[in-house]
Amino acid sequence: MKPMAWSRRDCLLGAASLGLGTWPTWGHAGGQLEEPLADSVRGALSAAIANSAPPVPEFADMEKRLAYLRWLGTSSDRLQRRKADFQTRIEFLQTVWYETRRAGLDTTMVLGLIQVESAFRKFAISRVGARGYMQIMPFWSRLIGDGDPSRLFNMQTNLRFGCVILRHYLDRERGDTFMALGRYNGSRGRAEYPNAVYAAAKNWTHPDA
């Protein structure tokens, strides 16, 4: 099937149902719009993505660790159709858990966003050039990274950029998730993308998330 046979609506609706359909290798969603950043904001975002420590979750007590392991096991089973290799799934989910909590984000919502953005494809590229799991636009590498957009295909780098950017948009929108998701997608104020993310997130609900 040629790429142009897929409409944006088809892709978003398909992404809302985990495990349905055959996915192309490009990303489905739009891209963030480049906006001027104050030096203080640029500096804060750069600092937020700079720490390259390995994403190893730490827990205050055994119950929190057990809750994490329950979530990890269930999420791994749900993701198996997308990522057949067990170790790859575990590393991906561990990194999502770590980066979402580092950024103060809801892990379930971010998994829904990744499902819609890339269908969990590490090397997904959208028609507007957004890259990787969370479909990061290359200009972010220039604004707050080291200037090398190829690094956006690195799992931890991509997830960290995505979580930091989404946190930035949430702060700009004063905690309004609907508006922040629209801004992340470059479609601020429109319902299509946030609704697709909310629908996809239902696949990842878990009492320990």
N, C-alpha and C positions, 0 to 999 in steps of 0.2 A: 504494500500500500504506500502511495506517495504521501509525503508529509502534509501537503496542502489538503488532503482528504479529511484531515482531522480538524474540526472546528474547535475554537476555544471553549465553547459551551460543552461539546462532547467530552473534552478532556477534563473539565472541572467536574462534570457530573459523574464521569467514570471514576475519578479519583476519590469521590466520596464513598465508594463501595470497595473496601479492601478485598483484593483477590479476584476482582471481576475484570475481564477483558485482557487484551494483549497490549502492552505499553510500548510506544516508540521510545527512542533513546534520548530525545530532546526534552527539555523541560516544558511544562504546560502553562505556567502562569506568566504574568507580566513581570516587570522589573521595577526596582526602586528608582525614583527620580533623583537625579543629582541636584542637591540644593546647597546654597552657601552655608558653611558652618562657621560659627564664631570660633576664634582661636582656642578659647577655653573648652568649648565642646569638642573640637577636634582633638585637643590634648587629652581630654578625659576618655574619649573613645579609643584613641591610640593606646593609652595606658591599659584600657580594659581588655584589649586583644593581645597585649604584649607578653603576658606571662605564659610561658609554654610548658608549665609543669604538667606531668601526666595526669589525666582525668581519673584519679583514684578516689572514689567516695570515702568519706570518713563519717563515723557514726558515734553519737554521744553514748549510746547504750546498745545492748544486745537486741532489744525489741525493735529499735529503728533499723538495725542491720537485717533482722529477720523480715521486716516489712519490705525493705528494699529487695531482698532475695525473692520474696513472693512475687513482687511486681516484675522482677527481671525474668523469672521463669515463665510467667504467663505471657509477658510481652514477647519473649523469644519464640514461644509457640505460635503466637499470632503473626509474627514476622517471617516465619519459616518459608512461606511460599515466595516471599520477595528476596530473601537471603538464605540460601540453602546451607551455607557453611556455618556451623554452630559457633565457632570462635569469632567469625566476622560479625555475626549477630550480636554476640555478647559485648564485643568491643564497641560496636555502634551504640547499643542501648546504654551501656555504661557511660559513654561519652555524652549522649543526650541527657541522661540523668544529671551528670556532673555540670554540664554547661548551662542547663536550664536553671538549676538551683544557684549556680554562681551568679547568674543574671537576674535572679528573682522572678523567673517565669514559670508558668504552669506547664509541666512536662507533657500532659495529655494534649494540650492545645498545640504545643510545638510539634509533637508527632503527627497531629492532624495537618499542620502546615506543611511538614515535609512530605506527607503523602500526596497532598494536592500539588505542591511545587514540583516534585521530582519523581514521585512514585517510588521513593527510596533508591534512586539510581545515583550512584556516586559521581558519575561522569555526565550527568544530564546537562544539556545546554539548551536554553530557550531561543526562540527566534530573535530576541533582542539581546542575546549574548549573556544572560544570567547563567551562573555556573553552579554545579554541584547539588548536594542534598537540599540546601536551603535557598538555592538559586540567587547567589550573590552577584550583583552587577560588578564588573571589573573596576569601575571607577573607585569603589571602596578601597581597593588595594593602594591606589594612589593617595586617597584622602587620609586614611588612617592606618595603612599597612606599610609594607616594605616596597611597594610598587610592582611586585611580581604577581600578576593575576593568575598564573599557572598554579600557585599555591592554594588557590581556592578549591582545587580538586582534592586537597588533603583533607581527610575526614575531620580531624579536630579543628583545623583552621577554619573550614567551612562552617561547622556547627558553632564555633565561637563567634565568628563574624555575624552569622545569622542571629544568634541570641543577643549579642551586643546591639546590633542594629534594631532588632525588634524592641528591646528594652528602651533604646533611644526614642523610638517612635511612640511607645507607650508613655514615656515621660512627656514628650511633646504634646500628646493628646490627653494629658492629665489622667491617665489610667483607663481611658476609653478603649477597650479592646477592639470594638467594631471599627473605629476610626483608625486605630493603629494598624490593624491588619490591612485595611484599604491602602494606607500609606505604604506599607511594606510591599504591596503588590503594584503600586503605581496607579491605583484606582480609588483613591480616597473618596468616601462618601457614597460609593456604590455598594449594593448589597451582595452581588454575585460571589465575590471572592470570600469575604468573611463567612457567608453562609456555607460555602463549600468547605472551609476549614472547620467550622463548627460541626458539620455533618461528618467529616472524616474523623474528627477527634473522638466521636462516639465509639469508634472501633478500638480505642486505646484507653477507655475508662477502666479504672481498677481502684478498689478501695484503698490500696497502699500507694497510689501514684502521688 
